[in-house]
Amino acid sequence: MESTVKIRDWGLKVRMWFTMFMLFLITIAFLTLLWLYGVSTPMLVLIAGGMLFVQYYFSDRLALLASGAKVVSESELPEVHAIVADLARKAGLPKPKVAIVNTEIPNAFATGRSPSASTVAVTTGLLRILDRDEVEAVLGHEMSHIAHRDVMVITIASFVATLAWFIMRWAMFMGMWGYSDRDSNDLAPLALFAIASLIWLISFLLIRALSRYREYAADMGSALLTRKPEKLISALLKISGTMDYVPPEEKKQVEGLNAFFIIPAISGETIMSLFSTHPPVEKRIAKLEEIAEKMRRGEL
């Protein structure tokens, strides 16, 4: 079967590359503006880059630690290991580690800086409500994230947002402690704070859009890996339906991992889709139905 790395959805790829290009332009414009106004940026760039390096290099351990996931052996979770091994073989990837999270919240996630250093985690709640084919479809989605190196892509894309956030904080403290230098080559803290805030907001929205595009790509990857898009549809319906009955306090415990989850565990009111890391389930299902129809017609 064709590797997920070779999946071709040109419309989706164009949107993802356009988003990355816009983030690149914003980064260059922001750094140029700071340079023109004489703001010393090397230390800020170094700090932001250092944080992103830690996030990139240790993301798998941090995500597993935050979720309470436990890496398990093949003897402890044989069926999940077998599914992951089969999907890895089909995708042409090294077999990732398998972890289990003891929670009734039905979900799954993948993390790791590269296919050779990755982990796929499932919750006990997910294994309880899904049948084998649905679990395979969900794991196919997560394997697609690994194949597409999504942790690396989102980390790189987050650089300008992280840099803008540090400059916002720096400008705010400069304003609080007083800033008396009126040299025309220096940018006043208030103006710097406003510009950095705008850059951060634009970057934030672009990163969220990029994240949503990659969820669609992972759904398609699952469909092509398993040849069972209808099973991912039923899995998404079961997960989202069950999520409505999970107590808000349990959701709050894992909200920090929502960007990783196949469906976010959101407590309280639903956030605006513009700020979400995931597309609405209804739109994901509609695209999967289109894929299923193309498969029936032999177009995929």
C-alpha positions as CSV (number, residue, x, y, z in Angstrom):
1,M,0.0,0.0,0.0
2,E,1.2,3.5,-0.8
3,S,3.0,5.3,2.1
4,T,1.1,8.1,3.8
5,V,4.1,10.3,3.1
6,K,3.2,10.1,-0.6
7,I,-0.5,11.0,-0.1
8,R,-1.4,13.7,-2.5
9,D,-4.2,16.2,-1.7
10,W,-3.0,19.2,-3.7
11,G,-5.7,21.6,-2.5
12,L,-4.8,20.8,1.1
13,K,-1.1,21.0,0.4
14,V,-1.5,24.4,-1.3
15,R,-3.3,25.8,1.8
16,M,-0.7,24.4,4.2
17,W,2.2,25.8,2.2
18,F,0.5,29.2,1.8
19,T,0.0,29.3,5.6
20,M,3.7,28.5,6.1
21,F,4.7,31.1,3.6
22,M,2.6,33.7,5.3
23,L,4.2,32.8,8.6
24,F,7.7,33.1,7.0
25,L,6.8,36.6,5.6
26,I,5.5,37.7,9.0
27,T,8.7,36.5,10.7
28,I,10.9,38.4,8.2
29,A,8.8,41.6,8.4
30,F,8.8,41.5,12.2
31,L,12.5,41.0,12.6
32,T,13.2,43.7,10.0
33,L,11.0,46.1,11.8
34,L,12.7,45.4,15.1
35,W,16.1,45.9,13.5
36,L,15.1,49.2,11.9
37,Y,14.0,50.6,15.2
38,G,17.2,49.5,16.9
39,V,15.7,46.9,19.2
40,S,18.2,44.3,20.3
41,T,16.7,41.0,19.2
42,P,19.5,38.4,19.4
43,M,18.8,37.4,23.0
44,L,15.0,37.3,22.4
45,V,15.6,35.1,19.3
46,L,17.9,32.9,21.3
47,I,15.4,32.5,24.2
48,A,12.5,31.8,21.8
49,G,14.6,29.4,19.8
50,G,15.8,27.6,22.9
51,M,12.2,27.1,24.1
52,L,11.1,25.8,20.8
53,F,14.1,23.4,20.7
54,V,13.1,22.0,24.1
55,Q,9.5,21.7,22.9
56,Y,10.7,19.9,19.8
57,Y,13.3,17.6,21.3
58,F,11.3,16.7,24.5
59,S,7.7,17.0,23.2
60,D,7.1,13.3,23.4
61,R,8.2,13.0,27.0
62,L,6.4,16.2,28.0
63,A,3.1,15.0,26.4
64,L,3.4,11.6,28.0
65,L,4.2,13.0,31.4
66,A,1.3,15.6,31.2
67,S,-1.2,12.9,30.2
68,G,-0.1,10.3,32.6
69,A,0.6,7.9,29.8
70,K,2.5,4.7,30.4
71,V,4.5,3.1,27.7
72,V,3.4,-0.6,27.5
73,S,5.0,-3.7,26.1
74,E,3.5,-6.0,23.4
75,S,2.5,-8.5,26.1
76,E,0.5,-5.8,28.0
77,L,-1.5,-4.5,25.0
78,P,-1.1,-7.1,22.2
79,E,-4.0,-6.0,20.0
80,V,-3.0,-2.4,19.9
81,H,0.6,-3.3,19.3
82,A,-0.4,-5.5,16.4
83,I,-2.5,-2.8,14.8
84,V,0.3,-0.2,15.2
85,A,2.9,-2.6,13.7
86,D,0.6,-3.3,10.7
87,L,0.0,0.4,10.1
88,A,3.7,1.2,10.4
89,R,4.5,-1.5,7.9
90,K,1.9,-0.1,5.4
91,A,3.1,3.4,5.9
92,G,6.8,2.5,5.6
93,L,7.6,3.8,9.0
94,P,9.5,2.5,12.1
95,K,7.0,1.0,14.6
96,P,6.4,3.7,17.3
97,K,6.1,3.0,21.0
98,V,2.7,2.3,22.4
99,A,1.3,4.0,25.5
100,I,-1.9,3.8,27.5
101,V,-3.6,6.5,29.5
102,N,-5.9,5.4,32.3
103,T,-8.9,7.8,31.8
104,E,-12.5,7.4,30.7
105,I,-12.0,10.2,28.2
106,P,-12.0,8.5,24.8
107,N,-9.1,9.8,22.9
108,A,-5.7,9.1,21.2
109,F,-2.6,11.1,20.3
110,A,0.8,10.7,18.7
111,T,3.9,12.6,19.6
112,G,7.6,12.6,18.9
113,R,10.1,14.7,16.9
114,S,10.5,12.2,14.1
115,P,9.1,8.9,12.9
116,S,12.0,7.1,14.6
117,A,11.3,8.7,17.9
118,S,7.6,8.6,18.2
119,T,4.9,7.3,20.5
120,V,1.2,6.5,19.9
121,A,-1.0,6.7,23.0
122,V,-4.6,5.5,23.5
123,T,-6.9,5.9,26.5
124,T,-8.7,3.1,28.3
125,G,-11.9,5.0,27.5
126,L,-11.2,4.8,23.7
127,L,-10.6,1.1,23.8
128,R,-13.8,0.6,25.8
129,I,-16.1,2.2,23.3
130,L,-14.6,1.4,19.9
131,D,-14.4,-1.9,18.0
132,R,-11.1,-3.1,16.5
133,D,-11.7,-1.5,13.0
134,E,-12.5,1.8,14.6
135,V,-9.4,1.7,16.8
136,E,-7.4,0.9,13.7
137,A,-8.9,3.9,11.9
138,V,-8.0,6.2,14.9
139,L,-4.5,4.8,15.0
140,G,-4.2,5.3,11.3
141,H,-5.0,9.0,11.8
142,E,-2.2,9.2,14.5
143,M,0.3,7.3,12.3
144,S,-0.4,9.9,9.5
145,H,0.6,12.7,11.9
146,I,3.9,10.8,12.5
147,A,4.4,10.3,8.8
148,H,3.8,14.0,8.1
149,R,6.2,15.1,10.9
150,D,3.5,17.3,12.3
151,V,5.2,18.0,15.6
152,M,8.2,19.4,13.7
153,V,6.1,21.5,11.4
154,I,4.0,23.1,14.1
155,T,7.0,23.7,16.3
156,I,8.8,25.5,13.4
157,A,5.6,27.4,12.6
158,S,5.3,28.5,16.2
159,F,8.7,30.4,16.2
160,V,7.4,33.8,15.3
161,A,4.4,33.6,17.7
162,T,6.8,32.6,20.6
163,L,9.2,35.4,19.7
164,A,6.3,37.9,19.6
165,W,5.1,36.7,22.9
166,F,8.5,37.3,24.5
167,I,8.7,40.8,23.0
168,M,5.2,41.6,24.3
169,R,6.3,40.6,27.8
170,W,9.5,42.6,27.5
171,A,7.7,45.7,26.3
172,M,5.2,45.4,29.0
173,F,7.9,45.2,31.7
174,M,9.7,48.1,30.1
175,G,6.6,50.2,30.3
176,M,5.9,49.2,33.9
177,W,9.4,50.1,35.1
178,G,9.5,53.3,33.1
179,Y,11.2,54.0,29.8
180,S,12.7,57.4,29.4
181,D,14.9,57.0,26.4
182,R,13.4,59.2,23.7
183,D,16.0,58.5,21.0
184,S,14.3,58.4,17.6
185,N,16.0,55.1,16.8
186,D,14.2,53.4,19.7
187,L,10.6,52.1,19.5
188,A,8.5,53.2,22.5
189,P,7.3,50.2,24.7
190,L,3.7,50.9,24.0
191,A,4.1,50.9,20.2
192,L,6.3,47.8,20.4
193,F,3.8,46.0,22.6
194,A,1.0,46.9,20.1
195,I,3.0,45.6,17.1
196,A,4.1,42.5,18.9
197,S,0.5,41.8,20.0
198,L,-0.7,42.1,16.4
199,I,2.0,39.9,15.1
200,W,1.3,37.3,17.8
201,L,-2.5,37.3,17.0
202,I,-1.9,36.9,13.3
203,S,0.6,34.1,13.9
204,F,-1.7,32.4,16.3
205,L,-4.6,32.4,13.8
206,L,-2.3,31.1,11.0
207,I,-0.9,28.3,13.2
208,R,-4.5,27.3,14.2
209,A,-5.4,27.2,10.5
210,L,-2.3,25.1,9.7
211,S,-3.2,22.7,12.6
212,R,-6.8,22.3,11.2
213,Y,-5.4,21.6,7.7
214,R,-3.2,18.9,9.1
215,E,-6.1,17.2,10.9
216,Y,-7.8,16.9,7.5
217,A,-4.6,15.4,6.1
218,A,-4.4,12.9,8.9
219,D,-8.0,11.9,8.4
220,M,-7.2,11.3,4.7
221,G,-4.1,9.4,5.6
222,S,-6.1,7.1,7.9
223,A,-8.6,6.4,5.1
224,L,-5.9,5.5,2.6
225,L,-4.0,3.4,5.1
226,T,-6.9,1.4,6.3
227,R,-9.2,1.7,3.2
228,K,-12.0,2.1,5.8
229,P,-13.0,5.8,5.9
230,E,-16.4,4.8,7.3
231,K,-14.8,3.3,10.3
232,L,-13.1,6.6,11.1
233,I,-16.4,8.3,10.7
234,S,-18.1,6.0,13.2
235,A,-15.1,6.4,15.6
236,L,-15.3,10.2,15.4
237,L,-19.1,10.1,16.1
238,K,-18.6,7.7,19.1
239,I,-15.8,9.8,20.5
240,S,-17.5,13.1,20.2
241,G,-20.8,11.7,21.4
242,T,-19.2,10.1,24.5
243,M,-17.2,13.3,25.2
244,D,-20.5,15.2,25.9
245,Y,-21.0,12.9,28.9
246,V,-17.5,13.3,30.4
247,P,-17.6,15.5,33.5
248,P,-16.1,19.0,32.9
249,E,-13.6,18.5,35.7
250,E,-12.1,15.5,34.0
251,K,-11.8,17.4,30.7
252,K,-10.0,20.2,32.4
253,Q,-7.3,17.8,33.5
254,V,-6.3,17.0,29.9
255,E,-7.1,20.3,28.2
256,G,-3.4,21.0,27.8
257,L,-3.2,18.1,25.4
258,N,-6.1,19.1,23.1
259,A,-3.8,20.1,20.3
260,F,-2.6,16.4,20.3
261,F,-5.9,14.7,20.6
262,I,-7.9,13.3,17.7
263,I,-10.9,15.3,19.1
264,P,-10.3,18.0,21.7
265,A,-11.7,17.5,25.2
266,I,-13.2,21.0,25.8
267,S,-14.9,21.9,29.0
268,G,-17.6,24.5,29.2
269,E,-18.7,26.4,26.1
270,T,-17.4,25.4,22.7
271,I,-14.7,27.8,21.5
272,M,-15.0,29.6,18.2
273,S,-13.8,27.5,15.2
274,L,-11.5,30.3,14.2
275,F,-9.4,29.6,17.4
276,S,-9.7,25.8,17.4
277,T,-6.8,23.5,16.6
278,H,-9.3,21.0,15.0
279,P,-12.0,21.4,12.3
280,P,-15.6,20.7,13.4
281,V,-16.4,17.0,13.5
282,E,-19.2,17.5,11.0
283,K,-16.8,18.9,8.4
284,R,-14.3,16.1,9.0
285,I,-17.1,13.6,8.4
286,A,-18.2,15.3,5.3
287,K,-14.7,15.1,3.8
288,L,-14.4,11.4,4.8
289,E,-17.7,10.7,3.1
290,E,-16.3,12.2,-0.1
291,I,-13.2,10.0,0.2
292,A,-15.4,7.0,0.8
293,E,-17.4,7.8,-2.3
294,K,-14.2,8.2,-4.4
295,M,-13.0,4.8,-3.1
296,R,-16.3,3.2,-4.2
297,R,-15.8,4.7,-7.6
298,G,-12.2,3.4,-7.8
299,E,-10.8,7.0,-7.9
300,L,-8.6,6.4,-4.8
